[in-house]
Amino acid sequence: MLAEIDQCFVEKRGRKADIVVLACTHYPFMANLFRRLAPWPVDWLDPAEAIARRARALVPQVANAVHPDKFDFAVFTSGNPDFATRRLMQGFGLRA
């Protein structure tokens, strides 16, 4: 894991990186591990609140959107969901 975060810790001309952005959805869950492994203390920036505010601001734009087949749907931005995920979504009344 240290090899994964090591590239965030740059030292140049006596100055060290002092902020690392947790720019992936699962990184905040690993922040405590990152803190322990970090070669020096930094501020860890979790953009989740800002992303949630932006998503909430966009909701009115799609609030009245209706799928032509009249079912609620889940949108995955990381690729096509596998069979198990699609079945799970169906259990919640969603199509993926």
C-alpha atoms as an extended CHARMM CRD file, in Angstrom:
* protein
*
        96  EXT
         1         1  MET       CA              0.0000000000        0.0000000000        0.0000000000  PROA      1               0.0000000000
         2         2  LEU       CA              2.8720000000        2.3690000000        0.7160000000  PROA      2               0.0000000000
         3         3  ALA       CA              3.9760000000        2.0270000000       -2.9050000000  PROA      3               0.0000000000
         4         4  GLU       CA              0.5100000000        3.2150000000       -3.9660000000  PROA      4               0.0000000000
         5         5  ILE       CA              0.5910000000        6.4380000000       -1.9380000000  PROA      5               0.0000000000
         6         6  ASP       CA              4.3300000000        7.0590000000       -2.1400000000  PROA      6               0.0000000000
         7         7  GLN       CA              3.9560000000        9.0750000000       -5.3570000000  PROA      7               0.0000000000
         8         8  CYS       CA              1.8390000000       11.6020000000       -3.4020000000  PROA      8               0.0000000000
         9         9  PHE       CA              4.7860000000       12.4430000000       -1.1680000000  PROA      9               0.0000000000
        10        10  VAL       CA              7.0770000000       14.6480000000       -3.1890000000  PROA      10              0.0000000000
        11        11  GLU       CA             10.0280000000       16.5360000000       -1.7980000000  PROA      11              0.0000000000
        12        12  LYS       CA             11.6180000000       19.1580000000       -4.0080000000  PROA      12              0.0000000000
        13        13  ARG       CA             14.1680000000       21.8230000000       -3.0800000000  PROA      13              0.0000000000
        14        14  GLY       CA             13.5710000000       21.2370000000        0.6080000000  PROA      14              0.0000000000
        15        15  ARG       CA              9.8030000000       21.5710000000        0.3120000000  PROA      15              0.0000000000
        16        16  LYS       CA              7.4440000000       18.6780000000        0.9140000000  PROA      16              0.0000000000
        17        17  ALA       CA              3.9220000000       17.9760000000       -0.2590000000  PROA      17              0.0000000000
        18        18  ASP       CA              1.5510000000       19.0130000000        2.5060000000  PROA      18              0.0000000000
        19        19  ILE       CA             -1.9060000000       18.0930000000        1.1390000000  PROA      19              0.0000000000
        20        20  VAL       CA             -3.1170000000       14.8570000000       -0.4410000000  PROA      20              0.0000000000
        21        21  VAL       CA             -6.5690000000       14.6960000000       -2.0770000000  PROA      21              0.0000000000
        22        22  LEU       CA             -8.5380000000       11.4970000000       -1.5010000000  PROA      22              0.0000000000
        23        23  ALA       CA             -9.8320000000       11.5610000000       -5.0710000000  PROA      23              0.0000000000
        24        24  CYS       CA            -11.5550000000        8.1980000000       -5.2920000000  PROA      24              0.0000000000
        25        25  THR       CA            -14.7440000000        6.9660000000       -3.6570000000  PROA      25              0.0000000000
        26        26  HSD       CA            -13.0530000000        4.2980000000       -1.5530000000  PROA      26              0.0000000000
        27        27  TYR       CA             -9.9900000000        6.2740000000       -0.4280000000  PROA      27              0.0000000000
        28        28  PRO       CA            -11.7280000000        7.9590000000        2.5430000000  PROA      28              0.0000000000
        29        29  PHE       CA            -12.3310000000        4.4830000000        3.9760000000  PROA      29              0.0000000000
        30        30  MET       CA             -8.5810000000        3.9150000000        3.8340000000  PROA      30              0.0000000000
        31        31  ALA       CA             -7.5200000000        7.3180000000        5.1650000000  PROA      31              0.0000000000
        32        32  ASN       CA             -6.4530000000        5.9990000000        8.5800000000  PROA      32              0.0000000000
        33        33  LEU       CA             -4.1960000000        3.4260000000        6.9270000000  PROA      33              0.0000000000
        34        34  PHE       CA             -2.7770000000        6.1300000000        4.6560000000  PROA      34              0.0000000000
        35        35  ARG       CA             -2.0460000000        8.3170000000        7.6930000000  PROA      35              0.0000000000
        36        36  ARG       CA             -0.1180000000        5.5100000000        9.3750000000  PROA      36              0.0000000000
        37        37  LEU       CA              1.8980000000        4.7520000000        6.2410000000  PROA      37              0.0000000000
        38        38  ALA       CA              2.6150000000        8.3410000000        5.2370000000  PROA      38              0.0000000000
        39        39  PRO       CA              6.3150000000        9.2410000000        5.3930000000  PROA      39              0.0000000000
        40        40  TRP       CA              5.3970000000       12.6170000000        6.9520000000  PROA      40              0.0000000000
        41        41  PRO       CA              2.2120000000       14.3090000000        8.1980000000  PROA      41              0.0000000000
        42        42  VAL       CA             -0.0300000000       15.9150000000        5.5750000000  PROA      42              0.0000000000
        43        43  ASP       CA             -3.5810000000       17.2210000000        5.4140000000  PROA      43              0.0000000000
        44        44  TRP       CA             -5.9060000000       14.6990000000        3.7680000000  PROA      44              0.0000000000
        45        45  LEU       CA             -8.5830000000       16.3920000000        1.6720000000  PROA      45              0.0000000000
        46        46  ASP       CA            -11.8100000000       14.4090000000        1.2860000000  PROA      46              0.0000000000
        47        47  PRO       CA            -13.9120000000       16.0320000000       -1.4710000000  PROA      47              0.0000000000
        48        48  ALA       CA            -17.0400000000       13.9570000000       -0.6730000000  PROA      48              0.0000000000
        49        49  GLU       CA            -19.0890000000       16.8760000000        0.7010000000  PROA      49              0.0000000000
        50        50  ALA       CA            -18.3240000000       19.0730000000       -2.2960000000  PROA      50              0.0000000000
        51        51  ILE       CA            -19.1960000000       16.2480000000       -4.6820000000  PROA      51              0.0000000000
        52        52  ALA       CA            -22.4600000000       15.5800000000       -2.8130000000  PROA      52              0.0000000000
        53        53  ARG       CA            -23.3820000000       19.2790000000       -2.9910000000  PROA      53              0.0000000000
        54        54  ARG       CA            -22.7130000000       19.3070000000       -6.7280000000  PROA      54              0.0000000000
        55        55  ALA       CA            -24.7450000000       16.1450000000       -7.2850000000  PROA      55              0.0000000000
        56        56  ARG       CA            -27.5970000000       17.6230000000       -5.2460000000  PROA      56              0.0000000000
        57        57  ALA       CA            -27.4730000000       20.7890000000       -7.3420000000  PROA      57              0.0000000000
        58        58  LEU       CA            -27.8990000000       18.6820000000      -10.4950000000  PROA      58              0.0000000000
        59        59  VAL       CA            -30.9130000000       16.7320000000       -9.1720000000  PROA      59              0.0000000000
        60        60  PRO       CA            -33.4910000000       19.3150000000      -10.3240000000  PROA      60              0.0000000000
        61        61  GLN       CA            -32.2090000000       18.8700000000      -13.8740000000  PROA      61              0.0000000000
        62        62  VAL       CA            -33.1550000000       15.1840000000      -13.8700000000  PROA      62              0.0000000000
        63        63  ALA       CA            -35.8970000000       15.1330000000      -11.2220000000  PROA      63              0.0000000000
        64        64  ASN       CA            -38.6470000000       14.6780000000      -13.8070000000  PROA      64              0.0000000000
        65        65  ALA       CA            -36.7140000000       12.2510000000      -15.9790000000  PROA      65              0.0000000000
        66        66  VAL       CA            -38.6690000000        9.0750000000      -16.6760000000  PROA      66              0.0000000000
        67        67  HSD       CA            -37.2620000000        5.9610000000      -18.2710000000  PROA      67              0.0000000000
        68        68  PRO       CA            -39.3330000000        4.9660000000      -21.3210000000  PROA      68              0.0000000000
        69        69  ASP       CA            -39.9830000000        1.5150000000      -19.8190000000  PROA      69              0.0000000000
        70        70  LYS       CA            -41.3950000000        3.1800000000      -16.6750000000  PROA      70              0.0000000000
        71        71  PHE       CA            -38.9760000000        1.6440000000      -14.1710000000  PROA      71              0.0000000000
        72        72  ASP       CA            -36.5150000000        3.2760000000      -11.8180000000  PROA      72              0.0000000000
        73        73  PHE       CA            -32.9190000000        2.7660000000      -12.8050000000  PROA      73              0.0000000000
        74        74  ALA       CA            -29.4270000000        2.8210000000      -11.3490000000  PROA      74              0.0000000000
        75        75  VAL       CA            -26.5730000000        4.3930000000      -13.2730000000  PROA      75              0.0000000000
        76        76  PHE       CA            -23.0530000000        3.0200000000      -12.9240000000  PROA      76              0.0000000000
        77        77  THR       CA            -20.2250000000        5.2590000000      -14.0590000000  PROA      77              0.0000000000
        78        78  SER       CA            -17.4910000000        2.6820000000      -13.5790000000  PROA      78              0.0000000000
        79        79  GLY       CA            -18.5520000000        0.2490000000      -16.2670000000  PROA      79              0.0000000000
        80        80  ASN       CA            -21.2890000000       -2.2980000000      -16.8070000000  PROA      80              0.0000000000
        81        81  PRO       CA            -22.4520000000       -4.0120000000      -13.6160000000  PROA      81              0.0000000000
        82        82  ASP       CA            -22.0410000000       -7.7630000000      -13.4070000000  PROA      82              0.0000000000
        83        83  PHE       CA            -24.9420000000      -10.2070000000      -13.0580000000  PROA      83              0.0000000000
        84        84  ALA       CA            -24.8770000000      -10.2430000000       -9.2450000000  PROA      84              0.0000000000
        85        85  THR       CA            -25.0070000000       -6.4500000000       -9.0790000000  PROA      85              0.0000000000
        86        86  ARG       CA            -27.8990000000       -6.2960000000      -11.5540000000  PROA      86              0.0000000000
        87        87  ARG       CA            -29.8210000000       -8.8600000000       -9.4810000000  PROA      87              0.0000000000
        88        88  LEU       CA            -29.1300000000       -6.8740000000       -6.3240000000  PROA      88              0.0000000000
        89        89  MET       CA            -30.4490000000       -3.7120000000       -7.9620000000  PROA      89              0.0000000000
        90        90  GLN       CA            -33.5880000000       -5.5830000000       -9.0490000000  PROA      90              0.0000000000
        91        91  GLY       CA            -34.1510000000       -6.4530000000       -5.3920000000  PROA      91              0.0000000000
        92        92  PHE       CA            -34.3810000000       -2.7200000000       -4.7400000000  PROA      92              0.0000000000
        93        93  GLY       CA            -36.7750000000       -2.2610000000       -7.6490000000  PROA      93              0.0000000000
        94        94  LEU       CA            -34.1030000000       -0.8180000000       -9.9220000000  PROA      94              0.0000000000
        95        95  ARG       CA            -32.7980000000       -1.6900000000      -13.3340000000  PROA      95              0.0000000000
        96        96  ALA       CA            -29.0920000000       -1.3110000000      -13.9180000000  PROA      96              0.0000000000
